C-alpha cells in the first residue's frame, strides 16, 4: 500500500522496523501478493496504531480505502472490506515465522507460459529484454518473499534524487516521476552528475554508512510493472518504465542488506565505503 515519510527509523537485519509487517494473501491463486498482481493496492494507505518495536509482532494497522472508508486490521470484516476495495478475494496477514513455508510459497501464476508471466510481472514489451533475475536470492524462485519477511527480495531499497531528476528529463514530466511510484526505504540527496547519471548503480558491492547504520549495497533494482500503477491521485503511467528499460539498463535504485543495525534520520550524511 502507500508508504509514508518518516523522520527517523530504526534498521535491523530485516530492514526498517515495522516495514511490511502486514501483507495480503490471494485467496484465488494463493500466495502473498503485492501491487505487481493487485495493482489497486497502490491506492490504499496504511499506518500503525502504535509504534512498531524490533523483535515484536507488528501492531494493528489502520487502513484507508479509496472510497474514504477507514478500517483497521482488528475488525472482523476487514478481509471482506479489502476484497471489495480491490475487486479480488484477499485476506490480511501479519508477518509469519520463517518456518511457515507454505504461507510464503508462491501462488499459481496467471499464465502457463513462463515468458508471458515474467513479461506481465515486469511490464516488458515483446521487444524489450527481461531483467537479469540472477540478482535475486535463490529462494525467490519458490517463495513470494524470503520466508519470515514480506520484502520483495532484500531488506533495504535506496534511490537517489539524481536518478529521479534524470528520469524526469527523459519522460519530460517531472510530476509523473513521483517518489511514491518507486517505494524506496531511503532517498539519498545527490547532485546530478553528467558522467554518472544513475549514481547509486556505482555503489553495488560497496559498504555504505548512514546515521549509525551500516549497509552493504548488493544489487541493482530491476523495475517492474508496479511503477506503472496508479498511485494515490497519480494516474497509471507506462512512460516511466519505458525510459528506465531503455536508458538505465532496466534498473533504478539499488538493494542493500543491513550489516550493522542502528538508527537513521532525515538529514544524516551518507558515506560510501
Buried (B, 14 or more C-beta within 10 A) or exposed (E): BBBEEEEEBBBBEBBBBBBBBBBBBBBEBBBBBBBBBBBBBBBBBBEBEEEBEEEEEBBBBBBBBEEEEEBEBEEEEBBBBBBBBBEBBBBBBBBBEEEEBEBBBBBEBEEEEEEEEBBBBBBBEEEBEBBEEEBBBEBBEEBBBBBBBBBBBBBBBBBBBBBBBBBBBBBEEEEBBBBBBBBBBBBBEBEBEEEBBBBBBEBBEBBBBBBBBBBBBBBBBBBBBBBBBBBEEBEBBEBBBBBBBEBBBBBBBBBBBBEEBBBBEEEBEBEBE
